[in-house]
């Protein structure tokens, strides 16, 4: 059953199309100045397994693009500081992200101009959640086929002088020393570098639901990672504990 205006379908969480258990979820930037609409889009995409970040202005997302490149941007044309079409041109010039225009402007001229300027698709408000997800998946599939790479399969991430090869499970220190990580440690670190500066629950980091309070597996993995990357594992500056909520990766991440 479709839910009007983006209301998420309740129940299970779905993996993003093109993702599997060995690849991180596709990263989607939502650029929308209406907080209610932004929240709606985020909850819809997150339910279907996408990693998302929201931005209320064009300037905010342009700053973020200097740190991390997404797989897809969902852009509202009516932003307060930058014309949406101009922002779309700047985003496509800065990287290889797909672009989905999501706007209240339903005039055919806007649609044609948006697509001619490089937009991959165009959705008008109000929208239905399943249609939005289907269009996002379609864009990612098309771009993946064109590049020969599945969406979300970014391999190398760097932070604070460290570099993680997510495919080979190798962590390289600032001094060039390499550490071979276990699969479980790599999974946790990959979750962190995919979503820096966000609070992640133990369940999100473990890739499991309804963990028992007595399950300390994630704490062991966090401890091992801290011993490798923290100057003082007992006073961590990168992997921070947010009591009662989870953990937060407090470092800027760049991908290549």
LINWOGI-V552053 format. One record per helix or strand of 2 or more residues. SS is the DSSP state (helix for helix, strand for strand). FROM is the first residue (numbers start at 1). LEN is the number of residues. If there is no record, write none. Layout:
ss & from & len
SS & FROM & LEN
SS & FROM & LEN
This chain:
ss & from & len
strand & 27 & 5
helix & 35 & 13
strand & 51 & 5
helix & 58 & 8
strand & 72 & 4
helix & 84 & 11
strand & 98 & 6
helix & 108 & 9
strand & 121 & 4
helix & 129 & 19
strand & 156 & 4
strand & 162 & 4
strand & 170 & 3
strand & 178 & 3
helix & 183 & 12
strand & 199 & 2
helix & 202 & 5
helix & 217 & 13
helix & 233 & 3
strand & 239 & 4
strand & 246 & 4
strand & 254 & 2
